[in-house]
């Protein structure tokens, strides 16, 4: 009896776990909604948005795959997998009629039908008496609810008190991997493409050709790039407002880089300083060296309205508290008003849109009224369309390094960005929104630059 109970519960767990596993692996790919977006007579969707054709298919195939493990014919197991999904859809339909949001949990209702329907088919195959049948169902309901709650906690709940974003499971794994220093020795396995292209191919090429020392010298030759932007909805009080943009610092990637930046900033005083992410050189390994450099740099920045920053794809979430302690107010899908007298503009900062894809622009704009001036800060240009739709006046970012290594007279060879190439470096526009992509201060991959100088950006805002 104990073996049959274990087989029954294992089978039910397995077929109901497969849809969220498929969502974790495939993201939005093949995630066609079962209800096609149709609504019932009550104007509510027929089913939840997470109920997909992919989920049904993987449950049927997954059930058939373990048929021999639980002692079932494959076709019986496949039909049982289909019935489990049918039960899940019944629960989803009822929850929509109760006006419960998609993804919300209801103890009992969520587990009842997805356990009941397949068990009715399997009762004969497993030789279950009716008493044994109800025992399995009663055990499955609380165990499945607890498992679902644990899955939700691990996969989607934020693990940082001020982190305004529910995170996909894949991003959670990437963040853990980036923060887990003992794994750093194995990161070449996880990042084989970057390892080969940077440490093996590019580094070897420049060393063989004798260009490596020149590339390092180029990387340390940091210039100040001055830009002026005329913004129509800029309050009069902010005319001639000066912003210092420092992005892609990679402070632990080059010896003497921090001292060079401090020297460049000695005569610079601004209203606001923005840090565009990527404090650490690599996407993995020790965080302490870059944070030590940051603590040396921040006190040398003179910004009357403070220093604000966002996370980049080299900055795992575990570094945010250290950045705050160093003196940077971190904006993680959040906004902050910048006041001058009775007037204000908003500074909006979002989490990394490139690698982690954890930017949440509606969340960041939640307190901003239409028509207010917004300076938008992101690590990369990849959120430019959504920022423009929400009314950002100026989009500031980095990430691309301007290509970092260019041929003479050419644009960036590689941008490492999914955004169009017009956003890869310097000034650009999209609709009414102005944009600027900095070439960055530090280097990524290898500490070299050619035909693409590093920059500290000094931006002046004008009413116009």
N, C-alpha and C positions, 0 to 999 in steps of 0.2 A: 504493500500500500504506500509506503514511504517513497519508493522508487517511482511509482506511477504519479504520485503527487508532485515530485520534483520534476519529472518529465513534462507534466502538464503546465506547471508554472513557468518552467524554462521556455517552453514553446511559446506561451502567451507573451512573455517578456520579450522574446526575440523578435517576433513579428511586429510588435508595437514599438520596438526601439529602432527598427530599420528606417522609417521615414525621417526622424530627426537626424540619424546618422547620415542619411543621403543628403540632407540639407547642409550638414556640416561639411561634407566632402565636395558637393557640387555648387553650393551657394544658391544663386538664383537660376543657374542653368537647368534646363529641362523642367523647371518648376511651374508648369502650366496648371492653372487653377481648374479644379474639377467642375466647379459651378460656372466657369466662364465669366465670372463677374455678375451673373444674373441675380436679381433680387426677388424675394417672395412677395406675397400680397401685402405684408406689413412694411414694405419698403426696405427691409433689412436683407443683407446677402443670404443666399441659400445656405452657404457653408462658410467656414472660416477661411481666411486668405491663405492659411498654411496647408489646406487640404488640396493636394496636387495629384495629378496623374502619375508623376514620378513616385510618390509615396506608396500608391496602390501597387504599382508594378514591382517595386523593390521588395515589398512585403510578400507578394506572391512568389517571386523568384527566391527570396531568402528562405521562405518556409519550405519550398521544395528542396532547397539545398541542404537543409538539416533533417530531412525526412528520415534518413537511415539512422541518424543519431538518436532520435526519439522513438524509433521503431514504427514508423508510419510509411505506407505507400506514398510515393512522391505526389501523385495526383490528389490524394486525400489531404496531404499537408498543404498543397497549393490552394485548394478550395478553402481550407481552414484559414490560411493567410488572407484570402479575399474576404471571408466572413468577419475576421477581426477588423479589417479596414471598413467594412460595411457598418459594423458596430460603432467604430470611431466616427463615421460620418453621421450616424443617427444622433450621437451625443453632440456633435458640432451643430447640427440642424436645430436641436432643442435649445442649445445655448444662444444661438442667434435669435430665437423667438423670445428668450428671456433677456435679450438686449445685453448679453455679456460680451465684452470685447474679445476679439480673436486672440488666442493664446492664454486666456484666463483659465484658472484651474478651479474645478468644482469637484470636491471629494465625492466619490460614489458615481456620479453621473459620467464623469470622464472614463471611468474604468469598467462600469457595469456592462455595457453592450459589447465593448471590444473584448471582454472576457466571456460573456454569455454566449454570443453567436457561435464562435468557433468551438466552445466546449460542447454545445448541443450536437455538433457534428462528430466530435472526437469521443463522445461518451461511450459509444460501442467499441471504437478502435482501442481505447484504453481500458475497456471493461469496468467503467465507473458505475457504481450504484448511485442512486439519487442522493443519498446522504454524502457519499464521497464527492459527487459532482458539486454540491453546494459548499462543501468544505473547501474544495479547490478554489471556487469562485470567491468565497469569503476571505481566503488567504491572499488571493491575487489582488483584490481591491486595495487594501491598505499598503501592500508591498509596492504595487504599481504607483500609487499616489506618492509614497515616499521617494521612490526612484525618480519620478518626474520632478518632484521638488528639488532633489539633489542635482539633477541635470540642469534645471533652470538656474540654480544658484551657481554651479560651476561654469555654465556656458554663457549666461547672459547678464548676471548681476554685476554692477561695477564693484571694483575692489579698491577704490580710492574715494574717500569721503566726499571730495568736491568734484568728482568726475561725472560730468553731466552727459553720460552716454551709456546706453546698454550695449554691450560689446558682443559681437559674434564669436563663436567658439574658436574659429580659426585665428582671429586677432588675439584672443586670450593666449592661445598657444604660442603665437609669434612673440607676444610680450614676455611670456614666461621664459622662452628660449633666449631672448635678448638680455634678460635680467639675470639669467642663471650663469654665474661666472664659472663654476666647475665644468660647464659644457663647452667653454671657449676653445679648448684644445681640439674639439671635434667639429668646430664650425665650418671647417673647410669641406666637410662632408655635406653639411646642410646648405652651404653656399658655394657649391663646386664651380658654378659658372663664374661668379665674381672672383673666386680664388684663382682660377685659370687665367681670366682676362687681365686681372690687376697684378697679382703677385708673380705670375709666371710669364705671361706673354708681354704685357706692357713694360713691366719692370725690367725684364731681361733685355728687351729691345733697346731701351734707353741706356742701360748700362753698357751693352755691347757697343753701341754707337758713340759712347762717351758724352751723351747729352744729359745724363742724369744730374750732375752737379748744376748745370745751367737751369734745368727744370726746377730744382729746389730753390735756386736763387730767384727765379721768376715768381715762385709761389710766395716768397717772403717780400716781394716788391709790391706792397699794398698801397693802392692809391685811394684818394677820397673822390667819389663821384657825386657831383652836385646836380640835383634835379629840382625843377619847379613845376608844380601842378596847380592849374587854375580850376577850382571846383565851384560849380554854380550854387550849390546849397550850403556853402561854407559860411558860418556866422561871421559877422564883421570882426568880432573880438579875436577870431583866429586867423585873421589876415597876417601873413608873415610868420606863421606858426612853423617851427622847425622840428623835424623828426630825424633821429639818427636810426638807421636800419642796419643791424648787424645780423647776418644770417650765415648758416653753414660754417660755423666757427671751427669745428673739428680741432679743438684746442690741444689735444694730446697727440696730434698727428705730425707736428713739425716742431722741432726744438727751436726755441727763441720766438715762436709765433706770438705767444701772449705778450711778451715784452715789446714786440714790434707793433702790435695793435695799441698797446698803451702809449707808446711814443706817438703814433699817428693821432691819438685822441687828446693829446695834451692841451691843444689850443681850442678844443671844440666844446662848446656849451650849447645845449639844445633845450627845447621844451619837453620833448618826449623821446625815450629810447625804446626801440622795438627789437626783440631778439627772435629771429625767424626759425629757430630750431637747429638741430644737429650740432650738439655740443661735443659729442663723442666722435672720435675718428671712425671706429668700426661699428657695425651693427650688433656687436656682441663683445663679450669680454669685460674686463674691469671698468667700472664707472668712476672710481676714485680719482685717477689722474686728471681726467677732464674736469671734474668738479673742483679739484684743487686749483687748477688754472682759472676756472670761472670765478672762484672766490678772490683771486688776485686781480682779475679784470674789473669786476663790477664796481668796486669802490672808486675806480678811476673814471667812471662814466658820470658826467655832470648833466643831469636831466631834471629840470625843475618839476615836471609832472610825474616823474617816476620812470621805472623800467618795467616793461611788460613783455611777456614771451609766450610762444607756443611750442609744442613738442614736434620734433621732426621724426623721420623714419629711423634715425640712429639713436633716438632718445626713447628708451622704454619707460613705461609709466612709473616704474619704481624710482626714476630719477627726479620726478616732479617735485617731491618734497625737498630734495637737496637744492634744486634750483630756487625754490621759494626761500629756503634758509640763506642762500647766497645773496638774496636781495631782488630777485625777479618775481613779479606778480604774474603767476601763470594763468593764462586764459585757455581753458579747456572746454570748448563749445560754450563760451560765455561772452558777455559783453560788459564793458566798464565805461561809465560816463566821464569825459574829460571836461572839466568846467573852467570857464574864464569869466569872472563876474557872474552875470545872470544868463549867460549863453553856454551852450555845451555842444560837443560832438560826441559820437560814440566810437569806441574802439572795440571791434569784434575780433575774437581769436578762436580758431577752431583746431581740433586735433588733426593729426596727420592724414591728408586725403590720398597719399600715394601708396604706402605699403600697408599700413594698418587699416586704412579706409574707415577711420572712426570719426570723421568729421560729421557734425550734426548742425547744419546751418539753421533750420527752423528753431531748434533749441537755443542757439546763440542769439537769434534775433527776437526772442520772445518778449523782451521788454522795450523794444524800440518802436517808436511811432513812425508812421509813413512820413516821408519827407525830411526826416532828421539826417544830418550829415553823418556818414559812417566811413571810418577807415577800417578796412578788412585785412586781417593778418592771417596768413596760412603758410605752412611750410613750402608747399608746391603750388603751381598755378592750376592744378587739376580741378579745383572747385569753382572756377571762374564763372561758369554759366549760372549756377545756383546763387552765387553771391550777387551777380548782376540782377537776377530776378527779385532778390530781396531788397534791392535798393542801395547796395554799397556804392559809394562814390569813388573810392580808390582802393585797389587791391594790391597789397604788397606781399611779396613772397621771394623764395630762392629755390633751393633744391637742385636746379639744373647745373649750377656752377658755370653757366654760360657755355657749357661743353667742356671746359677746363683745358682740354688739349684740342687745338684747332690747327688746320693748315693755314698758311699765310693768306690773308684776304678772304677767308671763307667764314661761313657761319658755323654753329656747333655741329660737329659730326654726330654726336650722341647727346640726347637731352635727358634720358632716363625719366621721361615724363609721358603720360598718355595725352596730355593737352597738346593742341596744335603748335606747330613750330613758331608761329608768330608770338607766342607767349614765352619762348625759351630764354630770352635775354633782353634786358633793357625795357624801354617804354612800349606800351601797346594799349589798345582800346578794344572794348567789347560793348556795343550799344552805347549807353551813356556813361559807362564805368571806365575810368582810367585804370591802367595797371602798370606795375613795374616789377620785373624779375631781376633780382640782384645776381651778379656773378659769384657772390659769396666771398667770405674772408679766407676760409681755409680750403683744404683739398680733401677729396674723397677717393678711396681706392688706393692711389699712389700719391705721394706728396710732391707732385710736379704740376707745372703749368707751362703751356706754350701758346703764344698768340691769344691769350685770354687772361688778362691780369686780374688779380684779386681786387675786391673793392669794399670800401666802407662807404655807405650811401648816406648822403645828407640831403634831405628832402625839405623843400620850403612850400608851404601851402599858401595859395593866394585866392582871394575872392574874385571870381570871374565867370 
